[in-house]
Amino acid sequence: ASGLIFISKKEGTGKQAVAGKKIKVNYEGMFLDGKYFDTSVEEAAKANGIYNPQRTYGPFEFNLGQGQVIKGWDEGIMLLNKGAVARFVIPSELAYGSRGAGNVIPPNSTLIFEVELVNIE
């Protein structure tokens, strides 16, 4: 109903992600044309020309359902359990909307994320 498109790539076998839990995810973020804008995976950054040697790569950690990430992530990740991999197609309203994000994500951009739920604490 929100406009989020969820595509399961791999079923997980662990606990379900729920609001309030600290979680860790690996992710790859791209535009509709497939161009990468961000990733937590060093190999993906190198393969897609966005590698930054000053960045620390590895799972991204945040508290789910607390507004610490875009709305599309909070909504989509609550559909996963530990070990699951999914693709989210996130409309602008659930991402950065008309403001965009810095010089990286233009206003009103639909975003695609490949997300792996690595851990739930």
N, CA and C of each residue as an Amber inpcrd file, in Angstrom:
protein
   363
   0.8260000  -1.2060000   0.0000000   0.0000000   0.0000000   0.0000000
   0.8660000   1.2650000   0.0000000   2.0580000   1.1940000   0.5920000
   2.9190000   2.3700000   0.6880000   3.6160000   2.6940000  -0.6290000
   3.7150000   1.7050000  -1.5200000   4.4510000   1.8760000  -2.7670000
   5.7720000   1.1260000  -2.7860000   6.2040000   0.6120000  -1.6440000
   7.4220000  -0.1870000  -1.5820000   7.2200000  -1.4840000  -2.3670000
   8.1850000  -1.8090000  -3.2110000   8.1790000  -3.0980000  -3.9070000
   9.2310000  -3.9670000  -3.2340000   8.8170000  -5.1460000  -2.8050000
   9.6690000  -6.0840000  -2.0730000   9.8300000  -7.3430000  -2.9150000
  11.0750000  -7.7130000  -3.2040000  11.3610000  -8.9300000  -3.9660000
  12.3120000  -9.7870000  -3.1330000  11.8320000 -10.9340000  -2.6940000
  12.6640000 -11.8400000  -1.9050000  13.6750000 -12.5250000  -2.8160000
  14.9520000 -12.4810000  -2.4240000  16.0260000 -13.1240000  -3.1830000
  16.4960000 -14.4020000  -2.5010000  16.4080000 -14.4170000  -1.1620000
  16.8280000 -15.5760000  -0.3740000  16.0840000 -15.5350000   0.9520000
  15.4750000 -16.6350000   1.3040000  14.7760000 -16.7200000   2.5870000
  15.7970000 -16.8430000   3.7150000  15.5360000 -16.1710000   4.7990000
  16.3770000 -16.3160000   5.9760000  15.8680000 -17.4420000   6.8540000
  16.6450000 -17.7860000   7.8580000  16.2550000 -18.8690000   8.7600000
  16.2210000 -18.4250000  10.2210000  16.5900000 -17.1770000  10.4670000
  16.6640000 -16.7020000  11.8410000  15.4240000 -15.9480000  12.2750000
  15.5730000 -15.1880000  13.3680000  14.4820000 -14.4140000  13.9510000
  14.0040000 -13.3310000  12.9800000  12.7500000 -12.9450000  13.1490000
  12.1440000 -11.8600000  12.3640000  12.6480000 -10.5190000  12.8780000
  12.9020000  -9.5910000  11.9680000  13.2780000  -8.2310000  12.3520000
  12.0460000  -7.5020000  12.8810000  12.1890000  -6.8520000  14.0260000
  11.0880000  -6.0950000  14.6140000  11.5840000  -4.7240000  15.0620000
  10.6530000  -3.7740000  15.0860000  10.9870000  -2.4170000  15.5040000
  11.6010000  -2.4090000  16.8920000  12.5980000  -1.5510000  17.0660000
  13.2700000  -1.4040000  18.3450000  14.5290000  -2.2250000  18.4790000
  14.7150000  -3.2110000  17.6030000  15.9120000  -4.0520000  17.6630000
  17.0640000  -3.4020000  16.9030000  18.2880000  -3.6300000  17.3830000
  19.4750000  -3.1920000  16.6650000  19.7810000  -4.2470000  15.6210000
  19.9250000  -3.8170000  14.3890000  20.1880000  -4.7710000  13.3180000
  21.4260000  -4.3720000  12.5350000  21.9460000  -5.3420000  11.7990000
  23.0820000  -5.1090000  10.9080000  22.7050000  -5.6210000   9.5250000
  22.9670000  -4.7850000   8.5160000  22.6740000  -5.1690000   7.1430000
  23.8490000  -4.8570000   6.2350000  24.0230000  -5.6940000   5.2330000
  24.8560000  -5.3400000   4.0910000  23.9030000  -4.8420000   3.0250000
  24.3250000  -3.8420000   2.2640000  23.4310000  -3.2780000   1.2550000
  24.2000000  -2.7820000   0.0450000  23.4880000  -2.7210000  -1.0570000
  23.9810000  -2.1120000  -2.2890000  22.8600000  -1.2170000  -2.7860000
  23.1460000   0.0790000  -2.9510000  22.1310000   1.0300000  -3.3810000
  22.3990000   1.5110000  -4.7940000  21.3300000   1.5220000  -5.6060000
  21.4780000   1.9510000  -6.9930000  20.2410000   2.6960000  -7.4670000
  20.4120000   3.3850000  -8.5830000  19.3030000   4.0670000  -9.2380000
  18.6030000   3.0890000 -10.1700000  17.4790000   3.5140000 -10.7310000
  16.7140000   2.6560000 -11.6380000  17.5240000   2.2120000 -12.8500000
  18.5130000   3.0210000 -13.2570000  19.3460000   2.6540000 -14.4110000
  20.4700000   1.6860000 -14.0440000  20.5310000   1.2720000 -12.7620000
  21.5390000   0.3170000 -12.3230000  22.8280000   0.9410000 -11.8240000
  22.9650000   2.2630000 -11.9380000  24.1760000   2.9390000 -11.4650000
  24.1920000   2.9620000  -9.9390000  25.2910000   2.4700000  -9.3670000
  25.4450000   2.4290000  -7.9140000  25.7180000   3.8220000  -7.3560000
  25.1390000   4.1000000  -6.1660000  25.4640000   5.3400000  -5.4620000
  26.0550000   5.0680000  -4.0880000  25.8710000   3.8490000  -3.5450000
  26.4100000   3.5420000  -2.2190000  26.3450000   2.0390000  -1.9840000
  27.2350000   1.5490000  -1.1320000  27.2150000   0.1520000  -0.7170000
  28.0450000  -0.0120000   0.5440000  27.6950000  -1.0250000   1.3210000
  28.4930000  -1.3760000   2.5010000  29.4790000  -2.4920000   2.1660000
  29.4300000  -2.9830000   0.9260000  30.2220000  -4.1330000   0.4940000
  31.4090000  -3.6510000  -0.3310000  32.6170000  -3.8470000   0.1900000
  33.8190000  -3.3430000  -0.4660000  33.9610000  -3.8510000  -1.9020000
  33.7220000  -5.1370000  -2.1260000  33.8640000  -5.7010000  -3.4730000
  32.8890000  -5.0570000  -4.4590000  31.6690000  -4.7930000  -4.0090000
  30.6710000  -4.1450000  -4.8660000  31.0820000  -2.7050000  -5.1760000
  31.6530000  -2.0140000  -4.1950000  32.1160000  -0.6470000  -4.4150000
  33.2170000  -0.6280000  -5.4780000  34.1550000  -1.5460000  -5.3620000
  35.2420000  -1.6110000  -6.3480000  34.7170000  -1.9640000  -7.7310000
  33.8090000  -2.9250000  -7.8080000  33.2760000  -3.3880000  -9.0900000
  32.4210000  -2.3290000  -9.7880000  31.8710000  -1.3880000  -9.0140000
  30.9610000  -0.3990000  -9.5850000  31.5030000   1.0190000  -9.5780000
  32.8200000   1.1510000  -9.3620000  33.4790000   2.4430000  -9.4890000
  33.1610000   3.4580000  -8.4210000  32.7600000   3.0070000  -7.2310000
  32.4640000   3.9610000  -6.1490000  33.3080000   3.6910000  -4.8990000
  34.3700000   2.9350000  -5.0650000  35.2240000   2.5850000  -3.9260000
  35.8940000   3.8240000  -3.3440000  35.8960000   3.9250000  -2.0220000
  36.5570000   5.0020000  -1.3010000  37.5040000   4.3620000  -0.2880000
  38.8210000   4.4670000  -0.4970000  39.7670000   3.8210000   0.4150000
  39.7320000   4.3730000   1.8440000  39.1160000   5.5260000   2.0400000
  39.0400000   6.1200000   3.3740000  37.8010000   5.6550000   4.1440000
  36.9400000   4.9210000   3.4720000  35.7200000   4.4340000   4.1050000
  35.9530000   3.0600000   4.7200000  35.2720000   2.7950000   5.8270000
  35.2760000   1.4600000   6.4190000  34.0450000   0.7280000   5.9010000
  34.2710000  -0.3760000   5.2070000  33.1680000  -1.1800000   4.6740000
  32.7990000  -2.2690000   5.6690000  31.5840000  -2.7280000   5.6040000
  31.0820000  -3.7750000   6.4870000  29.6320000  -3.5010000   6.8010000
  28.9820000  -4.4130000   7.5200000  27.5590000  -4.2500000   7.8110000
  27.2380000  -2.9140000   8.4790000  26.1350000  -2.3320000   8.0510000
  25.6260000  -1.0770000   8.5930000  24.6840000  -1.4090000   9.7460000
  24.8590000  -0.7320000  10.8640000  24.1030000  -1.0190000  12.0840000
  23.1870000   0.1490000  12.4330000  21.9430000  -0.1460000  12.7710000
  21.0060000   0.8920000  13.2020000  19.8610000   0.2480000  13.9780000
  19.0680000   1.0850000  14.6520000  17.8970000   0.6300000  15.4020000
  16.6820000   0.6880000  14.4860000  16.0800000  -0.4470000  14.2400000
  14.9730000  -0.5710000  13.3020000  13.7050000   0.1080000  13.8220000
  13.0110000   0.7980000  12.9080000  11.7400000   1.4170000  13.2460000
  11.8430000   2.6720000  14.0810000  13.0260000   3.2570000  14.1460000
  13.2380000   4.4470000  14.9740000  13.4960000   5.6980000  14.1380000
  13.3050000   5.6080000  12.8150000  13.5140000   6.7590000  11.9410000
  14.9730000   7.0930000  11.7060000  15.8690000   6.1420000  11.9580000
  17.2990000   6.3810000  11.7460000  17.7150000   6.1720000  10.2900000
  16.8150000   5.5830000   9.4970000  17.0600000   5.3400000   8.0790000
  15.8210000   5.7940000   7.3090000  15.8750000   5.7300000   5.9950000
  14.7110000   6.1180000   5.2010000  13.5230000   5.2000000   5.5010000
  12.3280000   5.7100000   5.3040000  11.1050000   4.9680000   5.6240000
  11.0250000   3.6350000   4.8830000  11.4850000   3.6040000   3.6410000
  11.4440000   2.3690000   2.8640000  12.2840000   1.2680000   3.4820000
  13.3930000   1.6350000   4.1220000  14.2180000   0.6330000   4.8110000
  13.5080000   0.1340000   6.0650000  13.0010000   1.0400000   6.8880000
  12.3020000   0.6110000   8.0990000  11.1700000  -0.3490000   7.7410000
  10.4000000  -0.0110000   6.7190000   9.2760000  -0.8560000   6.3080000
   9.7540000  -2.1830000   5.7100000  10.6920000  -2.1280000   4.7930000
  11.1480000  -3.3310000   4.0970000  11.8920000  -4.3090000   4.9830000
  12.7400000  -3.8100000   5.8440000  13.5500000  -4.7020000   6.6790000
  12.6910000  -5.4360000   7.7010000  11.5610000  -4.8430000   8.0900000
  10.6610000  -5.5470000   9.0110000   9.9830000  -6.7440000   8.3370000
  10.1410000  -6.8890000   7.0330000   9.6110000  -8.0500000   6.3130000
  10.6220000  -9.1980000   6.2610000  11.8350000  -8.9560000   6.7770000
  12.9150000  -9.9380000   6.6830000  13.1580000 -10.6540000   8.0030000
  13.7690000 -11.8270000   7.8990000  14.3240000 -12.4740000   9.0760000
  15.8220000 -12.6400000   8.8490000  16.5220000 -12.9650000   9.9290000
  17.9840000 -13.0430000   9.8730000  18.4210000 -13.9930000   8.7640000
  19.3680000 -13.5080000   7.9470000  19.8970000 -14.2990000   6.8450000
  19.2100000 -14.0520000   5.5180000  18.0860000 -13.3350000   5.5330000
  17.3360000 -13.0770000   4.3010000  18.0390000 -12.0370000   3.4350000
  17.8100000 -12.1540000   2.1250000  18.2860000 -11.1790000   1.1500000
  17.0790000 -10.7630000   0.3210000  16.9350000  -9.4600000   0.1210000
  15.8030000  -8.9570000  -0.6580000  16.2150000  -7.7360000  -1.4570000
  15.4100000  -7.4640000  -2.4650000  15.5520000  -6.2280000  -3.2450000
  14.3580000  -5.3620000  -2.9070000  14.6400000  -4.1030000  -2.5740000
  13.6000000  -3.1170000  -2.3310000  13.6360000  -2.0930000  -3.4570000
  12.5000000  -1.8230000  -4.0560000  12.3570000  -0.6910000  -4.9630000
  11.5680000   0.3390000  -4.1670000  12.2380000   1.4380000  -3.8450000
  11.6960000   2.4020000  -2.8970000  11.3280000   3.7000000  -3.6140000
  10.0300000   4.0320000  -3.6420000   9.6320000   5.2910000  -4.2710000
  10.1770000   6.4820000  -3.4980000  10.3010000   7.5740000  -4.1900000
  10.8710000   8.7870000  -3.6230000  10.2630000   9.1690000  -2.2730000
   8.9380000   9.0080000  -2.1360000   8.2660000   9.4140000  -0.8950000
   8.7470000   8.6110000   0.3080000   9.2550000   7.3900000   0.0820000
   9.7660000   6.5600000   1.1730000  11.2920000   6.6190000   1.2560000
  11.8870000   7.4630000   0.4060000  13.3460000   7.6230000   0.3990000
  13.6770000   9.0530000   0.8280000  14.2150000   9.8530000  -0.0850000
  14.6380000  11.2090000   0.2700000  13.7250000  12.2970000  -0.2720000
  12.6630000  11.8990000  -0.9810000  11.6520000  12.8500000  -1.4370000
  12.2000000  13.9690000  -2.3010000  11.5700000  15.1290000  -2.1680000
  11.9200000  16.2730000  -3.0100000  13.2350000  16.9350000  -2.6020000
  13.7750000  16.5650000  -1.4310000  15.0350000  17.1760000  -0.9890000
  16.2590000  16.4510000  -1.5430000  16.1100000  15.1770000  -1.9340000
  17.2770000  14.4130000  -2.3740000  18.2220000  14.1980000  -1.2080000
  19.4410000  13.7870000  -1.5220000  20.4530000  13.5680000  -0.4800000
  21.7940000  14.0740000  -0.9740000  22.1460000  15.2500000  -0.4930000
  23.4300000  15.8430000  -0.8690000  23.5730000  15.9700000  -2.3740000
  24.7750000  15.7480000  -2.8400000  25.0470000  15.8020000  -4.2720000
  24.9990000  14.4180000  -4.8950000  24.5010000  13.4370000  -4.1470000
  24.5250000  12.0520000  -4.6090000  23.1790000  11.6070000  -5.1780000
  22.1010000  11.8650000  -4.4530000  20.7730000  11.3960000  -4.8580000
  19.9140000  12.6010000  -5.2280000  19.5420000  12.6970000  -6.5020000
  18.7180000  13.8310000  -6.9330000  17.3340000  13.7990000  -6.2830000
  16.6790000  14.9600000  -6.2140000  15.3130000  15.0010000  -5.6900000
  14.3910000  14.0610000  -6.4710000  13.4070000  13.5310000  -5.7660000
  12.3580000  12.6960000  -6.3630000  12.8790000  11.4210000  -7.0190000
  13.9300000  10.8360000  -6.4770000  14.5240000   9.6210000  -7.0410000
  13.9270000   8.3620000  -6.4320000  13.5410000   7.4240000  -7.3010000
  13.2020000   6.0730000  -6.8750000  14.5170000   5.3240000  -6.7240000
  14.6750000   4.5840000  -5.6430000  15.9340000   3.9010000  -5.3470000
  15.7350000   2.3950000  -5.2650000  16.7900000   1.6620000  -5.5960000
  16.7960000   0.2030000  -5.4750000  17.8770000  -0.1770000  -4.4750000
  17.5380000  -1.0460000  -3.5490000  18.5130000  -1.5680000  -2.5920000
  18.4600000  -3.0820000  -2.5690000  19.6290000  -3.7050000  -2.6570000
  19.7830000  -5.1280000  -2.3570000  20.2290000  -5.1620000  -0.9000000
  19.4810000  -5.8390000  -0.0550000  19.7370000  -5.8210000   1.3890000
  19.8460000  -7.2460000   1.9120000  20.8780000  -7.4850000   2.7220000
  21.0360000  -8.7670000   3.4220000  20.9780000  -8.4740000   4.9170000
  20.0340000  -9.1140000   5.6050000  19.9160000  -8.9330000   7.0600000
  20.9110000  -9.8640000   7.7400000  22.0150000  -9.2850000   8.1960000
  23.1290000 -10.0500000   8.7350000  22.8990000 -10.4720000  10.1860000
  22.3370000  -9.5330000  10.9980000  22.1800000  -9.8490000  12.4260000
  21.0700000  -9.0220000  13.0490000  20.4480000  -9.5800000  14.0730000
  19.4680000  -8.8850000  14.9000000  19.9340000  -9.0580000  16.3400000
  20.1230000  -7.9370000  17.0400000  20.5770000  -8.0180000  18.4430000
  19.4250000  -7.7800000  19.3910000
